[in-house]
């Protein structure tokens, strides 16, 4: 058996504890894994004993090893967060942080903009959904972990970050020098349209207060004859928010979503039964509607509550669990994938709109920066209004 220094052993034991949450769980997986861990310890001993730089940062080795382990899973949504990044994520869930205001994701191994958030530096500087992010402050994003990209983009208010982005149709990338600001995400924006239809734009599911804000807007719209829910550009967030909002429309024992774990076991997340709206609904989606937005869209469609209008969604169908570690860092681990109530797996494919309405290029170029769209220029919203009017008339005829 090889020997290892005390320092090296400390790092190795810490690594095993962090990645497996207990040494016992690693050993329980079998002697084959133990043998492979011995190989890791041999490499660690070589590094600690022979690497040209004598005083290698043990924490850097540990964190790098964890990232390597998670990267080997080839899952962009399973990732490691250092204490600072984890703290920032919790702040972001409160609805406020310092950055440029974009949702980012990884599709086909390319870091890309899922959507810029309305009235933020990213939106004002012209970043758009679907832009491939090639560099952040001249650092190549190839094989970059999602959380590392988030950490590089966020920073002190008033500081600048340079984003090198490539858009479909461009021959070469363009640099965007963007000044970071305090980003305050308002989960819900609502208004009553001129035709008596209620409109609620749901900007994010990330804010812990999103479901409460949505409920307040929904109660305020109780006198309207129909409702349009807009999750275009909504990059998702907390699963529970999707369940709580879906439950405002779906009676028990209606299902909101199914999850499938590593053993193939299915869990059905059902409505809580707090139905607040039974009138006609249309839901607007597009290519930047992801995660919890897709859960809500699938739930309302499959339960025949809403008609989906717009374009197919992003296709992020995985559920992450956050495990906080002893030093304040955390692992976001994909523990399941979700299916719509009817059993559809939308991984990478997205949810298809029932009424497809492409956005003309000319209109996309003059897209408003406001949180609320201009209904005279928004062809998808116009179509949603038209369909909703038909549903309202049909309902009135049925009640006759």
C-alpha positions in Angstrom: 0.0 0.0 0.0 1.3 3.4 -0.9 1.9 6.1 1.8 0.5 9.6 1.8 1.4 12.7 3.7 -0.9 14.0 6.5 -1.8 17.0 4.4 -2.6 14.9 1.4 -4.7 12.6 3.5 -6.7 15.5 4.9 -7.5 16.7 1.5 -8.5 13.3 0.3 -10.7 12.5 3.2 -12.4 16.0 2.8 -12.9 15.3 -0.9 -14.6 12.0 -0.2 -16.7 13.5 2.5 -17.8 16.4 0.3 -18.7 14.5 -2.8 -20.4 11.6 -1.1 -21.7 13.3 2.1 -20.2 10.5 4.2 -17.3 8.1 3.7 -19.6 5.2 4.6 -21.8 5.9 1.6 -18.8 5.7 -0.7 -17.6 2.4 0.8 -21.1 1.0 0.6 -21.1 1.3 -3.2 -18.5 -1.5 -3.5 -14.8 -2.3 -3.6 -14.5 -1.3 -7.2 -15.1 2.3 -6.3 -12.7 2.0 -3.4 -10.0 0.8 -5.8 -10.6 3.8 -8.0 -10.4 6.1 -5.1 -7.0 4.7 -4.2 -5.9 5.7 -7.7 -7.1 9.2 -6.9 -5.2 9.2 -3.7 -2.0 8.2 -5.6 -2.4 11.1 -7.9 -3.0 13.4 -4.9 0.1 12.1 -3.2 2.2 12.8 -6.4 0.8 16.3 -6.7 1.4 17.1 -3.0 4.9 15.6 -3.1 6.3 16.5 -6.5 4.5 19.4 -8.1 6.7 22.3 -9.0 4.7 24.7 -6.8 5.3 23.4 -3.3 2.5 25.2 -1.5 -0.6 24.2 -3.5 -3.9 25.4 -2.0 -5.6 22.4 -0.5 -9.0 24.0 -0.9 -8.4 24.7 -4.5 -7.5 21.0 -5.0 -10.7 19.9 -3.2 -13.0 22.3 -5.1 -11.4 21.5 -8.4 -11.8 17.7 -7.8 -15.4 18.2 -7.0 -16.0 20.1 -10.1 -14.2 17.5 -12.1 -16.4 14.8 -10.6 -19.6 16.6 -11.4 -18.5 17.6 -14.9 -18.0 13.9 -15.6 -21.8 13.4 -15.2 -22.2 15.5 -18.4 -25.2 17.3 -16.9 -25.0 21.1 -17.1 -27.5 21.6 -14.3 -25.6 19.5 -11.7 -22.9 21.8 -10.4 -20.8 22.9 -7.4 -21.1 26.3 -5.8 -18.4 27.8 -3.6 -19.7 29.5 -0.4 -19.7 32.9 -2.0 -21.7 31.7 -5.0 -24.2 29.8 -2.9 -24.7 32.9 -0.7 -25.4 34.9 -3.9 -27.9 32.3 -5.1 -29.8 32.6 -1.9 -29.8 36.3 -2.2 -31.1 36.0 -5.8 -34.0 33.9 -4.5 -35.0 36.9 -2.4 -35.5 38.8 -5.6 -32.5 41.1 -5.5 -28.8 40.8 -6.5 -26.1 42.6 -8.4 -25.5 41.7 -12.0 -26.7 42.4 -15.6 -30.1 40.6 -15.5 -30.0 37.5 -17.7 -31.1 33.9 -17.4 -28.4 31.6 -18.9 -28.4 27.9 -19.6 -26.4 25.3 -21.6 -27.9 23.7 -24.7 -25.9 21.3 -26.9 -22.9 22.1 -24.7 -23.0 25.8 -25.5 -23.5 28.5 -22.9 -26.4 30.7 -24.1 -28.8 33.4 -23.1 -32.2 31.9 -22.2 -33.6 35.3 -21.8 -32.7 38.8 -20.7 -34.8 40.2 -17.9 -36.9 43.3 -18.8 -35.5 46.7 -17.8 -32.1 45.4 -16.9 -28.6 46.2 -18.2 -28.5 43.1 -20.4 -31.8 43.9 -22.0 -30.9 47.6 -22.5 -27.6 46.7 -24.1 -29.2 44.4 -26.6 -28.5 40.8 -25.5 -31.2 38.5 -26.8 -32.6 35.1 -26.1 -30.6 32.5 -28.0 -27.3 34.4 -28.1 -24.4 32.1 -27.6 -22.0 33.4 -24.9 -18.5 32.6 -26.2 -16.5 34.6 -23.6 -16.9 36.4 -20.3 -14.3 39.0 -19.7 -12.1 37.3 -22.4 -12.4 34.0 -20.6 -13.5 31.2 -23.0 -16.8 29.6 -21.9 -16.1 26.3 -23.7 -16.6 23.5 -21.1 -17.3 26.2 -18.4 -19.7 25.1 -15.6 -22.9 27.0 -15.5 -22.3 28.3 -11.9 -18.8 29.5 -12.9 -20.4 31.5 -15.7 -23.0 33.0 -13.3 -20.3 34.0 -10.8 -18.2 35.7 -13.5 -21.2 37.6 -14.8 -22.3 38.8 -11.4 -20.2 41.3 -9.5 -20.2 44.6 -7.6 -22.8 47.2 -8.6 -21.2 49.8 -11.0 -18.5 47.4 -12.2 -18.4 46.3 -15.9 -18.4 42.8 -17.5 -17.7 42.1 -21.1 -19.8 39.5 -22.8 -18.8 38.1 -26.2 -21.9 36.8 -27.9 -22.7 35.2 -31.2 -26.2 35.5 -32.6 -27.8 33.4 -35.4 -27.2 35.2 -38.7 -24.1 37.0 -37.4 -20.8 36.2 -39.1 -18.7 37.0 -36.0 -19.2 37.5 -32.3 -19.9 40.9 -30.8 -18.7 42.3 -27.5 -21.1 43.8 -25.1 -19.6 45.9 -22.3 -22.3 45.9 -19.6 -22.3 47.8 -16.3 -23.7 45.7 -13.5 -26.6 47.1 -11.5 -28.7 46.0 -8.6 -31.2 43.7 -10.1 -34.6 43.6 -8.5 -36.8 41.0 -10.1 -40.5 41.7 -9.9 -42.1 38.3 -10.2 -45.4 39.5 -11.5 -46.7 42.4 -13.6 -50.4 42.6 -14.3 -53.0 44.8 -16.0 -56.5 44.7 -17.4 -56.5 45.0 -21.2 -58.9 47.3 -23.0 -61.2 44.4 -23.9 -61.8 43.4 -20.3 -59.3 40.5 -20.4 -56.8 40.2 -17.5 -53.1 39.9 -18.4 -50.5 38.5 -15.9 -46.9 38.4 -16.9 -44.9 36.0 -14.7 -41.3 37.0 -15.0 -39.7 34.4 -12.8 -40.3 31.4 -10.5 -37.0 32.0 -8.8 -38.3 34.5 -6.2 -39.6 32.9 -3.0 -42.6 35.3 -3.2 -43.6 34.5 -6.8 -46.7 32.4 -5.9 -47.9 34.9 -3.4 -47.5 37.8 -5.9 -49.3 35.8 -8.6 -52.2 35.0 -6.3 -52.6 38.7 -5.4 -52.7 39.6 -9.1 -55.1 36.8 -9.8 -57.5 37.9 -7.1 -57.4 41.5 -8.4 -58.5 40.1 -11.8 -61.5 38.3 -10.5 -64.0 40.5 -12.4 -62.4 39.8 -15.8 -64.0 37.3 -18.2 -60.7 35.7 -19.3 -57.0 35.5 -18.4 -53.8 35.5 -20.3 -50.7 34.2 -18.5 -47.4 35.2 -20.1 -44.3 33.1 -19.3 -42.4 34.1 -22.4 -38.8 34.8 -21.4 -39.3 33.2 -18.0 -36.3 31.0 -17.3 -37.9 29.1 -14.5 -37.0 28.7 -10.8 -38.5 26.9 -7.9 -40.6 23.8 -8.6 -42.9 24.6 -5.6 -43.9 27.9 -7.1 -45.0 26.1 -10.3 -47.0 23.6 -8.1 -48.6 26.4 -6.1 -49.6 28.5 -9.1 -50.9 25.5 -11.0 -53.0 24.6 -8.0 -54.9 28.0 -8.4 -56.4 26.6 -11.6 -56.5 22.8 -11.2 -58.9 21.1 -8.8 -57.9 18.0 -6.8 -57.0 15.3 -7.7 -55.5 17.0 -10.7 -51.9 16.5 -11.3 -49.4 19.3 -11.8 -46.3 17.3 -12.8 -44.7 13.9 -12.5 -41.1 13.3 -11.4 -39.1 10.2 -12.3 -36.0 9.3 -10.1 -32.9 7.2 -10.8 -34.8 4.0 -9.9 -37.6 4.8 -12.4 -40.0 5.5 -9.6 -42.6 8.1 -10.4 -44.0 10.6 -8.0 -47.1 12.6 -8.9 -47.3 16.1 -7.5 -51.0 16.9 -7.3 -52.8 20.2 -7.0 -53.3 21.5 -3.4 -56.9 22.2 -4.4 -56.8 26.0 -3.8 -58.6 26.8 -7.1 -59.0 30.6 -7.5 -59.8 30.8 -11.3 -62.3 28.7 -13.4 -62.7 31.1 -16.3 -61.0 30.7 -19.8 -57.2 30.9 -19.9 -54.6 31.2 -22.6 -50.9 30.8 -21.8 -48.1 32.4 -23.8 -44.8 30.6 -24.2 -41.7 30.9 -26.3 -38.2 29.4 -26.7 -37.1 31.2 -23.6 -39.7 29.6 -21.4 -37.8 27.1 -19.3 -38.0 24.8 -16.3 -40.8 25.8 -14.0 -42.4 27.7 -16.8 -42.7 24.4 -18.8 -44.1 22.6 -15.7 -46.9 25.2 -15.4 -47.5 25.1 -19.2 -47.7 21.3 -19.2 -50.0 21.2 -16.2 -52.5 23.8 -17.6 -52.4 22.2 -21.0 -52.8 18.5 -19.9 -55.6 19.4 -17.4 -57.4 21.3 -20.2 -57.2 24.6 -18.4 -55.3 26.7 -20.9 -54.5 26.8 -24.6 -50.8 27.3 -25.3 -49.9 30.1 -27.8 -46.5 31.1 -29.1 -43.5 29.0 -29.8 -42.1 25.7 -28.4 -40.3 26.1 -25.0 -36.7 25.7 -24.1 -36.7 22.0 -22.9 -35.2 21.9 -19.4 -36.9 19.0 -17.8 -34.7 18.2 -14.8 -35.2 18.7 -11.0 -32.3 19.8 -8.9 -31.8 19.4 -5.2 -29.5 21.7 -3.2 -27.3 20.1 -0.7 -25.4 22.5 1.5 -22.0 21.3 2.6 -20.1 21.9 5.9 -18.0 24.8 4.7 -21.0 26.8 3.3 -20.5 25.6 -0.2 -23.3 23.5 -1.9 -24.0 20.9 -4.6 -26.9 21.4 -7.0 -27.7 17.8 -8.0 -30.1 16.6 -10.6 -32.2 14.1 -8.7 -35.0 13.5 -11.2 -36.6 14.5 -14.4 -40.1 15.7 -14.8 -42.9 14.6 -17.1 -46.1 16.5 -17.9 -49.2 15.1 -16.3 -49.9 13.1 -19.5 -46.4 11.6 -19.3 -44.6 13.7 -22.0 -40.8 14.0 -21.6 -39.9 17.4 -22.9 -36.1 17.1 -22.3 -34.3 19.2 -24.9 -37.5 19.3 -27.1 -39.6 21.7 -25.1 -43.4 21.9 -25.0 -45.0 22.7 -28.3 -47.4 25.5 -28.5 -50.9 24.4 -29.5 -51.3 27.5 -31.6 -47.9 28.4 -33.2 -47.3 32.1 -33.7 -43.8 33.0 -35.0 -42.5 36.5 -34.2 -41.6 38.3 -37.4 -37.9 39.4 -37.5 -38.8 43.1 -38.0 -41.0 43.0 -34.9 -38.4 41.2 -32.9 -35.9 44.0 -33.6 -38.2 46.6 -32.2 -39.3 44.6 -29.2 -40.2 46.8 -26.3 -38.0 47.0 -23.2 -41.0 47.3 -20.9 -42.2 44.5 -18.7 -45.6 44.8 -20.3 -45.9 44.2 -24.1 -47.5 46.6 -26.5 -50.6 44.6 -27.5 -50.9 46.5 -30.8 -47.4 45.2 -31.9 -47.2 41.9 -30.1 -48.5 39.4 -32.7 -48.4 36.5 -30.2 -50.4 38.5 -27.6 -52.9 39.5 -30.3 -53.5 35.9 -31.2 -53.9 35.0 -27.5 -56.5 37.7 -27.2 -58.4 36.4 -30.2 -58.4 32.8 -29.0 -59.4 33.9 -25.5 -62.3 35.9 -26.8 -63.5 32.8 -28.7 -63.2 30.7 -25.5 -65.2 33.4 -23.5 -68.0 33.4 -26.1 -68.1 29.6 -26.1 -68.3 29.5 -22.3 -71.1 32.1 -22.4 -73.0 30.1 -25.0 -72.6 26.9 -22.9 -74.0 28.7 -19.8 -76.7 30.1 -22.0 
